[in-house]
Amino acid sequence: MDMLTTEQSRHMIDTLAPLIGIQGEVDGCMVELVEVLDEGPRGLPGVALMEMGAARAIQANQYGNPLCRQSRIRTLAVLSEVERDLHPVLRHLLPEDVVSELRSLLSR
């Protein structure tokens, strides 16, 4: 799969940054967009999604001792691993106008 140009990456990051805080349901779990990453998985722009709800995992310190309960955060690349399109989770989570804008950027 083709990589993104620097211009495409920058435009994606600039488009996603104002959406920090957006919430939605993905696979039966409520998530919140908490960060937009310049370089996420596979060296592509990415996002960090925090799972919301009462089920929080115990976070350990550097020595492995339990420290506190923390919501799980997952990072995703903006692009799908299978096709030249947005990641399926982002297609579901983001507003339709943003999805359309990012898809048009990919077709350039």
N, C-alpha and C positions, 0 to 999 in steps of 0.2 A: 504494500500500500504506500502511496506517495506521502511524503511528509508535508507539513505546512510551511509556507514561506514565512519569513519574519513579519511581514505586513499582515498576513492572515492571522498569525498567532496574536499579534498585538491587538488587532481589531476584535478578535474573540474575547480576549481578556477584558478589553474596555467595554464590551457589550455585556459581559456577565457580571462585572464588578458591582454595578448598582443593584443587582438582584440578590446580594447577600442578605440573608434573613428570610428568603422565600421558603415556604413550607409546603409539603405535599405528601401524599401517600404513595409509597413504592413497595410493591410486593407485600402489602398488608402491614407495612411499618411506616410510621410517620417519620419524616426526615426534614432537616433544615439545612439549607446551603449556608455554610459558615465561612468559607474562604475560597477564593479563586487563586489558583497556583500558576505562576509563570511556567514552571516545569513540573509536571506531574508524572504519572506513570508513563513509561515508554518515551520519555523526553518530550512529550506533548503538553500543551496547556492542560490543566486539570482543575478539578473542584474537590473540596472536602465537604462531605455530607455527614451531619451528626444525627444519629438515631435519637428520637425523642421518646419519652415515656418513663415509666417507673422502673423498668428492668435495666439497671446500670451495672456494669462490670466493675470489679474491684481493680483499681489501678495500683501497680506495684512501683516501688522506687527502684533505683539502680541496683540495689542489693537483693531485690526480689521480695522485700517485705511489703505486706499490704499497706497501702497509704490512704486511699480514699475511694469512694465510688464515683465513677466517671462514665458519662455516656460514650458509647462506641462511635468513633469517627472513621469513615471510610473515604479513601481517595479514589477518584475515577479520572481517567483521561477523557477529554472532551469528545474525542472521536471513538467510534466503534472499532473493535479489533477485527471485525469481520468484513465490513463494508466502508466505503468512503461516505460516511454520514455521521451525525451526532450519535453519541452513546445512547442506547435505548432508554436508560434511566433518565437522562437529560431530556430526551424527546417527550417523555411522560411528565416530567416535573416542571419544565419551563413553559412560560406563556407561548401561545401559538405564534404570535408576531415575532418573538425572539427566535424561535425555532426556524421560522421562515427566513429571517435575516441571516442567521448563521448558515443555513443550508445554501442560500444564494452566494454567500462568501466562499463556500467550499467548491461551488461550480465554476468559479473564475479560473 
